[in-house]
Amino acid sequence: MFRGKKIAILALVLICLYQGIAQAGNLSSYQWSSKPSMSLAFPAKYTEVEGILTFRGSNERSSPSYGTADMTTFRPKIAWEKKTKSSSWGGGAGWTGQPAIVKWSQEVLRTMNVKAEFRNKPGFTEVIYASLDGYVYFLDLESGEETRNPIKVGNPIKGSVSVDARGYPLLYVGEGIPENGTIGFNLYSLTDQKRLLRVNGKDKFAYRSWGAFDSSAIFNRLDDSLTVGGENGVVYRIKLNTAFNPSKKTLSIDPVISKYRYKIKGNSYQGIENSLAIYDNLAFFGDNGGSLQALNLKTNTPEWTLPPLDDTDATIVIETEGGVPYLYTGTEVDKQGRSGSSYIRKINGLTGKVVWQNKYASFSLLGPHPVNGGLLATPVIGKKEIGELVVFTIARYGTFSGGLMVALNKETGREAWRLTMKNYAWSSPVDVYDNNGKAYLIQADSVGLISVISADNGKVVGSLNIGTNIESSPAIYNDYAVVASRGGKIYGIRLQ
């Protein structure tokens, strides 16, 4: 009799943990396909490798530049350009489309199929860029020359690649459009560029059938795992079981995949287009319905959810204050119709409590080819000279084609400055600093204008116009910015 009670209690616990009704505010239910085996929190420092290894550079999505840039003329100059191939979606890159930039260690570099002239080049730094043409390109940061053959993924790629945070030659690539009839995400070995894993986004476990992956994966270097969200509304956690042998130039994985799905009251749009932001053991994300959620990666349970506002595609960024992770986030104008408000918020990441909220009236183009307004650009967490500011770029503000860049006080949400933009931007602003801590913002827009902005006052101090729409987000390594356009080219730009 006692043994029977124990079994019943155990069954009840399992149901509550993995198949039960959630106790997280507006979350009506959640379920895991299997219990994740990873348990270590994310490290305070995402990686020890020099460069930008994932979208916005870290698990907190707050480091889109690496190093410093001592600009004197404030006239960005094209150092090189690379023409891509083309697909039904064209070439170049779209939203979010940020490259990875990696200065490989000599030990790892010797294991990879990089061309000899680059493998022996002092200070060699590689650009890895996924394109709308369905290829991933490998380029020398200084010259733009191909460092190895591109990988043919086979579907247009709209999101941003991720490199293993340990500096291992392991690459994540998500697919954006099912041009070949299938869609999902992939892991490749960069020793020989062979695919090690493909996960089908058309997942029977998902509530939604759209299987794209614009989200950029996060690697946890402490527990050998990967976490990524899909537009099918599923969060994937993968124990990689990586075996990397530099002396033998081999890399393999033995992945164990766990999947998390959920339902939120009043929200039937589970798709996750933003890249998960993670602090310690808490993963934060928004969805196409505008709900926000904190998922505890240690207990495998939701900590809190917020009710839907509007489509939230821009990635949440995190900054810790007094041991508390605070989230900065905003919505599009999508479900509201042709006009509405972009809701810009600061949120306590431990409780879900909204600290402050601002509204900015924006427009949206609806129909079969919608072009949304509001916040699609991931915000900048100010550092050094602008340590008290957070900067947002809002599309279709003021006029249908216009935009707004606004710097808000982190504590109060009050505007410190605003810059009215003639042309809107989906491209995320990037903060870059000189050796004295002076802060600048690099902002690309929908007509190809790349502006250099003094970050303390919002004044434009220089610019470059490449003449074609830039939706993708730049990554910056010292005085080199790399960004691709919808016009079919990748650009290396010197900040001078």
C-alpha positions in Angstrom: 0.0 0.0 0.0 2.8 2.5 1.0 4.7 1.6 -2.2 1.7 2.4 -4.3 1.3 5.8 -2.7 5.0 6.6 -3.4 4.5 5.7 -7.1 1.4 7.9 -7.3 3.2 10.8 -5.7 6.2 10.4 -8.1 3.8 10.3 -11.1 2.2 13.5 -9.9 5.5 15.2 -9.5 6.5 14.3 -13.0 3.3 15.5 -14.5 3.6 18.8 -12.7 7.2 19.3 -13.9 7.0 18.2 -17.5 3.4 18.0 -18.6 1.4 20.0 -16.2 -0.3 23.3 -15.6 2.2 26.1 -15.1 2.1 28.4 -12.1 3.7 31.4 -13.8 1.1 34.1 -14.2 -0.4 34.1 -17.7 1.2 30.8 -18.8 -1.6 28.3 -19.1 0.5 25.2 -19.8 4.0 24.0 -20.6 5.7 20.7 -21.4 9.1 19.2 -22.0 9.7 16.4 -24.5 12.2 15.0 -22.0 14.1 16.3 -19.0 17.2 18.4 -20.0 20.5 16.9 -18.6 22.3 20.3 -18.4 22.4 22.0 -15.0 25.3 24.5 -14.9 24.5 28.2 -14.9 26.0 30.4 -17.6 29.4 32.0 -16.8 29.6 35.7 -16.0 31.9 36.0 -19.1 30.4 34.4 -22.2 33.7 33.5 -23.9 37.5 33.9 -23.6 37.8 34.1 -27.4 38.5 37.4 -29.1 35.6 38.5 -31.3 31.9 38.4 -31.7 30.7 34.7 -31.6 27.0 35.1 -31.4 24.3 37.7 -32.1 25.2 40.8 -30.1 28.3 39.0 -28.7 27.2 37.4 -25.4 24.5 35.5 -23.6 23.2 38.9 -22.3 23.1 40.2 -26.0 24.9 43.4 -25.0 28.3 43.2 -26.7 28.0 43.8 -30.4 31.6 45.2 -30.7 35.0 44.0 -29.6 38.0 46.2 -28.9 38.3 49.9 -29.6 38.2 52.2 -32.5 40.0 55.5 -32.4 38.2 57.5 -35.1 39.6 60.9 -36.2 37.8 61.8 -39.4 34.5 60.0 -38.7 34.3 59.1 -42.4 33.7 55.4 -42.6 35.4 53.9 -45.7 34.6 50.7 -47.6 37.8 48.5 -47.3 36.4 45.6 -49.3 33.2 44.2 -50.6 32.1 40.6 -51.4 29.3 39.8 -53.8 27.3 36.8 -52.8 25.2 34.4 -54.8 21.4 34.7 -55.0 18.3 32.8 -54.1 14.5 33.5 -54.4 15.2 36.0 -51.5 18.2 37.6 -53.2 21.7 37.7 -51.7 23.6 39.6 -49.1 21.8 39.5 -45.7 18.5 40.5 -44.2 17.2 40.9 -40.6 19.0 40.1 -38.3 22.0 38.9 -40.4 24.9 39.7 -38.1 28.3 38.0 -38.9 30.5 36.2 -36.4 34.1 37.6 -36.2 36.6 35.2 -34.6 40.3 35.4 -33.9 41.0 31.7 -33.7 43.7 30.4 -31.3 46.7 28.9 -33.1 45.8 25.4 -31.8 42.3 25.5 -33.2 43.4 27.2 -36.4 45.7 24.3 -37.3 42.7 21.9 -37.1 40.6 23.7 -39.8 40.6 23.7 -43.6 41.5 27.4 -43.8 43.7 28.3 -46.8 47.4 28.2 -46.0 48.1 31.8 -46.6 45.6 32.8 -43.9 46.5 29.9 -41.5 50.0 31.4 -41.4 48.9 35.0 -41.3 49.8 36.9 -38.1 46.7 38.0 -36.2 44.4 36.2 -38.6 40.7 37.0 -37.9 37.9 35.4 -39.7 34.5 36.7 -40.7 31.7 34.1 -40.9 28.6 35.4 -42.6 25.4 33.5 -43.5 23.5 34.9 -46.5 20.0 35.0 -48.0 21.5 33.1 -50.9 21.7 29.9 -48.7 25.5 29.9 -48.2 27.8 30.6 -45.3 30.9 32.6 -46.3 34.3 32.7 -44.7 36.3 35.9 -45.2 39.5 37.5 -44.0 38.6 40.5 -41.8 41.2 42.8 -43.3 41.0 41.9 -47.0 37.6 40.3 -47.5 39.2 37.4 -49.4 37.7 34.0 -49.0 39.5 32.0 -46.4 37.9 28.7 -47.4 35.0 27.6 -49.6 31.5 28.6 -48.5 29.1 26.0 -47.0 26.0 25.4 -49.0 23.1 25.2 -46.5 20.5 25.2 -49.2 17.9 27.5 -47.8 17.9 31.3 -47.4 19.3 32.3 -44.0 17.9 35.4 -42.3 19.3 35.0 -38.8 22.8 35.2 -37.3 25.3 32.4 -37.0 26.9 31.3 -33.7 30.3 29.9 -33.0 31.0 27.6 -30.0 31.8 29.8 -27.0 34.8 27.6 -26.1 36.4 28.6 -29.4 35.8 25.1 -30.7 35.4 24.8 -34.5 31.6 24.2 -34.2 29.1 26.4 -36.0 25.4 26.9 -35.6 23.3 28.0 -38.6 19.5 28.5 -38.6 17.4 28.5 -41.8 14.9 31.2 -42.6 12.9 30.2 -45.7 12.0 26.6 -46.8 13.1 27.1 -50.4 14.0 23.5 -50.8 10.9 22.2 -49.0 12.5 21.6 -45.6 13.6 24.0 -42.9 15.4 23.8 -39.6 18.8 24.5 -38.0 22.2 22.9 -38.4 25.5 22.3 -36.6 28.7 22.1 -38.7 32.3 21.1 -37.9 34.7 23.8 -39.1 37.5 21.3 -39.3 36.1 20.0 -42.6 32.8 21.9 -42.9 30.7 18.8 -42.7 27.2 18.9 -41.1 27.1 17.1 -37.8 23.4 17.7 -36.9 20.2 18.9 -38.6 17.1 19.5 -36.6 13.8 19.8 -38.5 11.8 22.9 -37.6 8.6 21.2 -38.8 8.3 19.5 -35.4 5.4 17.4 -34.4 6.0 18.5 -30.8 5.5 22.1 -31.7 2.1 23.9 -31.6 3.0 25.8 -34.7 4.1 24.4 -38.1 6.3 27.2 -39.3 9.9 25.9 -38.7 12.2 28.8 -39.3 15.2 29.7 -37.1 16.1 33.4 -37.1 17.2 33.1 -33.5 21.0 32.9 -32.9 21.9 30.0 -30.6 23.8 30.4 -27.3 26.5 28.0 -26.3 27.2 27.3 -22.6 30.9 26.6 -22.4 30.6 25.2 -18.9 28.2 22.3 -19.5 28.7 21.7 -23.3 25.2 22.7 -24.3 23.3 24.8 -26.8 20.0 26.7 -26.4 18.0 28.2 -29.2 14.4 29.2 -29.8 12.4 28.5 -33.0 9.6 30.2 -34.9 7.6 27.0 -34.2 7.4 28.2 -30.6 9.8 25.6 -29.2 12.9 26.2 -27.1 15.6 23.5 -27.9 18.2 22.6 -25.3 20.9 20.3 -26.6 23.5 18.4 -24.5 26.2 18.3 -27.2 28.6 15.7 -25.7 31.4 17.3 -27.8 34.7 15.4 -28.5 37.3 17.8 -29.9 40.8 16.5 -30.5 43.1 19.2 -31.9 46.0 16.9 -32.4 44.0 14.6 -34.6 42.0 17.5 -36.1 38.7 15.8 -35.3 35.5 17.1 -33.8 32.3 15.1 -33.1 29.1 15.5 -31.1 26.6 13.0 -29.7 23.6 15.3 -29.1 20.7 14.7 -26.7 17.8 17.1 -27.5 15.2 18.3 -25.1 12.3 20.5 -26.2 10.1 23.0 -24.3 6.7 24.2 -25.6 4.1 26.5 -23.9 0.7 28.1 -24.2 -0.1 31.6 -22.9 -3.6 32.9 -22.2 -4.8 35.3 -24.9 -1.8 34.5 -27.2 -1.8 32.0 -30.0 1.4 33.2 -31.6 4.2 31.1 -30.1 6.9 31.9 -32.7 10.2 32.9 -31.2 12.2 35.1 -33.7 14.4 36.9 -31.2 17.6 35.3 -29.8 17.3 34.1 -26.2 19.1 36.3 -23.7 20.4 34.4 -20.7 21.5 35.5 -17.2 22.9 32.8 -14.9 20.2 30.1 -15.1 17.4 32.3 -16.5 16.6 32.5 -20.2 14.4 35.4 -21.4 12.5 35.6 -24.7 9.5 37.2 -26.4 7.3 35.8 -29.0 5.2 36.8 -32.0 2.2 37.6 -29.8 4.2 39.9 -27.6 4.4 37.8 -24.4 7.6 37.7 -22.5 8.8 34.7 -20.5 11.6 33.8 -18.1 12.5 30.1 -18.2 14.6 28.6 -15.4 17.2 26.4 -17.1 18.1 24.7 -13.7 14.6 23.7 -12.6 13.2 23.5 -16.1 10.2 25.5 -15.1 8.9 29.0 -16.1 9.7 31.7 -13.5 7.2 34.2 -14.9 5.4 35.4 -18.0 3.9 38.7 -19.0 0.6 39.0 -21.0 0.8 39.8 -24.8 1.3 43.3 -26.1 2.4 43.0 -29.7 4.9 41.0 -31.8 8.4 41.1 -30.1 11.1 40.2 -32.5 13.9 42.5 -31.3 16.2 40.6 -28.9 16.0 41.4 -25.2 19.2 42.8 -23.7 20.3 42.3 -20.1 22.2 44.4 -17.6 22.8 43.4 -14.0 22.4 46.0 -11.3 22.9 45.1 -7.6 22.7 41.4 -8.4 19.4 41.8 -10.3 19.2 41.2 -14.1 17.2 44.0 -15.7 15.7 43.5 -19.2 15.4 46.1 -21.9 12.9 45.3 -24.6 10.2 46.6 -26.9 7.5 45.7 -29.3 6.6 46.1 -33.0 3.4 47.5 -34.4 2.0 44.4 -36.0 -1.1 42.9 -34.4 -2.3 46.5 -33.7 -2.8 47.2 -37.4 -1.5 49.9 -39.6 -0.7 52.2 -36.7 -0.2 51.8 -33.0 2.5 52.1 -30.3 5.9 50.5 -29.8 6.1 49.7 -26.1 9.6 50.2 -24.7 10.1 48.7 -21.3 12.6 48.0 -18.5 11.7 44.8 -16.5 13.1 43.2 -13.4 14.3 39.8 -14.7 13.8 38.0 -11.4 10.1 39.0 -10.9 8.8 40.2 -14.3 7.8 43.5 -12.7 7.8 46.4 -15.2 10.1 49.1 -13.9 9.2 51.7 -16.5 7.4 51.9 -19.9 7.4 54.4 -22.7 5.2 54.4 -25.8 6.2 55.6 -29.3 3.6 55.9 -32.0 4.6 53.9 -35.1 3.2 52.7 -38.4 3.1 49.3 -40.1 2.6 48.0 -43.7 0.2 45.1 -43.6 -0.8 42.6 -46.4 1.0 39.7 -48.1 4.4 41.4 -47.8 4.2 43.3 -44.4 6.9 45.6 -43.3 6.5 46.3 -39.6 7.3 49.4 -37.7 8.2 49.8 -34.0 11.2 48.1 -32.5 12.9 45.5 -34.7 16.5 46.7 -33.8 18.0 45.3 -30.7 18.9 48.1 -28.2 22.3 49.2 -27.0 23.3 48.9 -23.3 25.5 51.9 -22.8 28.9 51.5 -21.2 31.8 53.8 -20.1 30.8 57.4 -21.1 27.2 56.4 -21.6 26.9 54.0 -18.8 23.6 55.5 -17.6 21.9 55.2 -21.0 20.1 52.6 -23.1 19.5 53.3 -26.8 16.6 52.2 -28.9 16.1 52.6 -32.7 12.4 52.7 -33.6 11.2 52.1 -37.2 8.4 54.0 -39.0 8.2 56.7 -36.4 6.8 60.2 -37.2 6.3 59.4 -40.9 5.7 56.1 -42.7 9.3 55.9 -43.9 10.9 57.7 -40.9 12.5 56.5 -37.7 13.7 57.6 -34.3 16.8 56.8 -32.3 16.3 57.6 -28.6 18.6 57.4 -25.6 16.8 56.7 -22.3 18.0 57.0 -18.7 18.3 53.5 -17.4 17.0 54.3 -14.0 14.0 56.5 -14.9 13.2 55.8 -18.6 13.4 59.6 -19.3 14.8 60.7 -22.6 18.4 62.0 -22.6 18.4 62.8 -26.3 16.6 61.8 -29.5 17.6 61.7 -33.1 14.9 61.9 -35.8 15.8 59.7 -38.7 14.6 60.5 -42.3 14.7 56.8 -43.1 13.7 53.9 -40.7 16.0 51.1 -39.6 15.6 47.5 -38.7 19.4 47.2 -38.4 20.5 47.2 -34.8 22.8 50.1 -33.5 26.2 49.1 -32.3 28.1 50.9 -29.6 31.9 51.4 -30.1 34.4 53.1 -27.9 37.8 54.7 -28.3 40.7 54.2 -25.9 39.5 57.0 -23.7 36.0 55.6 -23.3 34.4 58.1 -25.7 31.3 56.4 -27.0 29.9 56.3 -30.6 27.0 54.5 -32.2 27.1 53.0 -35.7 23.6 52.9 -37.2 22.7 51.6 -40.7 19.3 52.3 -42.2 16.8 51.3 -45.0 18.5 53.3 -47.7 22.0 52.2 -47.0 23.2 55.2 -44.9 25.7 54.2 -42.2 25.9 57.0 -39.6 28.5 57.6 -36.9 26.7 59.2 -33.9 28.1 60.8 -30.8 26.5 58.6 -28.2 26.4 61.2 -25.4 24.3 63.7 -27.3 22.9 62.0 -30.4 24.7 64.2 -32.9 25.6 62.7 -36.3 29.4 63.3 -36.8 29.9 61.3 -40.0 28.4 58.9 -42.5 28.8 56.5 -45.4 26.1 55.7 -47.9 26.3 52.4 -49.8 23.0 53.1 -51.6 21.0 50.0 -50.8 18.8 48.8 -47.9 20.7 47.4 -44.8 18.5 45.3 -42.6 21.3 43.2 -41.1 23.1 44.2 -37.9 26.9 45.1 -38.1 29.5 43.4 -35.9 32.6 45.5 -35.1 36.1 44.2 -34.3 38.4 47.1 -33.3 38.1 49.6 -36.3 36.5 47.2 -38.7 32.7 47.0 -39.1 31.2 44.2 -41.2 27.7 44.3 -42.5 25.8 43.0 -45.5 23.0 44.7 -47.6 19.9 43.5 -49.3 21.7 44.5 -52.5 23.7 41.2 -52.5 27.0 42.3 -51.0 29.0 42.0 -47.8 31.0 45.0 -46.8 34.1 45.5 -44.7 34.2 49.1 -43.5 37.0 50.9 -41.8 36.0 53.3 -39.0 38.5 56.1 -39.3 
